[in-house]
Amino acid sequence: MIMEDEWTAEGIYPEDNWSLSPRDSKDQETWVRNECARLAPRWDDPSTAQALVEDTLNSVFPLADAAGTLATMVHWPLSVPVSSRIRVILATGEPYAPEEWRQAGFDIDEYPGAEMGPGLKCLATRDEEIHRVLYHLSTAVFAFTAPSGSVLVIVESGERRVFEMTLAQMPLILSNLRVTQPNGEPFVSEAVPGITRSDADEWELSSNA
């Protein structure tokens, strides 16, 4: 069983339109209050935005405190308080094979640009009615696998434009994100056969160019 307290995620440097949640629930009230005050100048209508921002920030705490979670962030790319949610989690059990991601409704591609190594980029959308409102929910999963376990970076939003703006920021996040294992060694993912390329594959391609 993977214990997240023995793993760390570092190198996450959100800009001022990102909120990085603390993992300890005792910090929730202070963090929400401080984040609401910090973000207030961003909004076109701060008075109506306040309650929405509070609800969003409070909603991430059960996720940030959940087993296997290394980091939880909220991205606010617009001048209205609509957001994407980003989670870095440890996945237990056998990693999904590419075909299993496809069967779950995801389009998959390689993702070669992460600090952790080669991975999969898995995208899916679905329509879901919540409280009689129809939402177009978008999800991206960046999946990285090694013998010691799997790390998933999950992006979720109910607003397509916001989701796409967050995806545009993910190369910066993933190029800096470092995960350290309990033994102090960095987590380094392996290539997925038939999908992602290893360093040896890259060398062979460049040599034959």
C-alpha angles and dihedrals in degrees: 000000000000115000111205092203087070093051127067135198116208139167096057106141108173117190122233092283092061128081117206110201121222113236096223113084092210087072093054101099095045093044094049092049093048094045092050090053093045094049097042096092090058096064127091088215109023094179095061094035095060098078093044092051092048091050092049095048093046090049093060095058097079087053095045090051095045122113113271096020116133099172140359125195139176121212120208105187098163138057089250121069101257115126153176123233122222125193132183109204141170113236120213126207128026114339119247114264115227091257091054090055089051092049088052089059101263129134107220136204136160120274110203102166105079127113088228093059136253119349147156127271109209121186130188139163132194139171116237132176113224119180089345092306118116113226128192100218120200126193134185123187121192104197125197123181135193134159089265094057144287132286119205124194107198126195119191134176140158092211117072096206092050091047092054092048090052092048088055088060096048097086088062092047094046095045089060102034113109124183119199123203125222091263091059094252120127118254107249118186126219128230117265108234112250094008114051130037127234124216088262091054091051090050091050092049093049092046092053095044 
